[in-house]
């Protein structure tokens, strides 16, 4: 078993255009996962600026944190403010 198999928290992205979920990274703690989510969301915002997001007025893709036992919630930067 490798270290990533023991990581209980997972960062997951949702591609609004293709309507698909994809795995981003795995982490040992919720705090690590939230920090990774914050950085990943910043990167998405750099890659998909609002003016290029299909006229929707903001980032369309979403980021979720999935914890032990399947507990899942959408990460929003305001949660860490």
C-alpha positions as CSV (number, residue, x, y, z in Angstrom):
1,X,0.0,0.0,0.0
2,X,1.4,3.4,-0.9
3,X,1.1,6.6,1.1
4,X,-1.7,8.0,-1.2
5,X,-3.9,5.0,-0.4
6,X,-3.8,6.1,3.3
7,X,-4.8,9.7,2.5
8,X,-8.4,10.0,3.6
9,X,-9.2,13.4,2.1
10,X,-9.6,14.0,-1.6
11,X,-9.8,17.2,-3.7
12,X,-12.2,16.7,-6.7
13,X,-13.0,19.1,-9.5
14,X,-16.2,19.4,-11.5
15,X,-15.8,20.5,-15.2
16,X,-19.0,22.4,-16.0
17,X,-18.4,22.3,-19.8
18,X,-18.0,18.5,-20.0
19,X,-20.2,17.8,-17.0
20,X,-17.6,15.5,-15.5
21,X,-15.9,15.0,-12.2
22,X,-12.2,14.5,-12.0
23,X,-9.7,13.8,-9.2
24,X,-7.2,16.6,-8.3
25,X,-5.3,15.3,-5.3
26,X,-5.3,13.3,-2.1
27,X,-4.4,14.5,1.4
28,X,-4.0,13.2,5.0
29,X,-6.0,16.0,6.7
30,X,-8.9,18.2,5.9
31,X,-6.7,21.3,6.6
32,X,-4.2,20.1,3.9
33,X,-7.1,19.5,1.5
34,X,-8.6,22.9,2.1
35,X,-5.2,24.6,1.5
36,X,-4.9,22.6,-1.8
37,X,-8.4,23.6,-2.7
38,X,-7.6,27.2,-2.2
39,X,-4.6,27.0,-4.4
40,X,-6.4,24.9,-7.1
41,X,-9.2,27.4,-7.2
42,X,-6.7,30.3,-7.7
43,X,-5.2,28.3,-10.6
44,X,-8.6,27.7,-12.1
45,X,-9.4,31.4,-11.9
46,X,-6.1,32.2,-13.7
47,X,-6.8,29.6,-16.4
48,X,-10.5,30.5,-16.8
49,X,-10.9,34.3,-16.3
50,X,-14.5,35.6,-16.0
51,X,-14.3,37.3,-19.4
52,X,-13.7,33.9,-21.0
53,X,-16.2,31.9,-19.1
54,X,-19.0,31.8,-21.7
55,X,-20.5,35.0,-20.6
56,X,-21.6,33.5,-17.3
57,X,-19.9,36.1,-15.2
58,X,-17.4,34.0,-13.2
59,X,-15.7,30.7,-12.9
60,X,-18.0,27.8,-13.9
61,X,-16.0,24.8,-12.7
62,X,-16.3,23.8,-9.1
63,X,-14.0,22.3,-6.4
64,X,-15.2,19.7,-3.8
65,X,-13.6,18.2,-0.8
66,X,-14.4,14.6,-0.1
67,X,-13.6,13.2,3.3
68,X,-13.6,9.9,5.1
69,X,-16.8,7.9,4.5
70,X,-17.8,10.0,1.5
71,X,-18.6,13.3,3.3
72,X,-18.5,15.8,0.5
73,X,-18.8,19.6,0.3
74,X,-18.2,22.3,-2.2
75,X,-15.1,24.4,-1.4
76,X,-15.7,28.1,-1.6
77,X,-13.0,30.6,-0.7
78,X,-15.4,32.5,1.6
79,X,-15.4,29.5,3.9
80,X,-11.8,30.2,4.8
81,X,-12.2,34.0,5.2
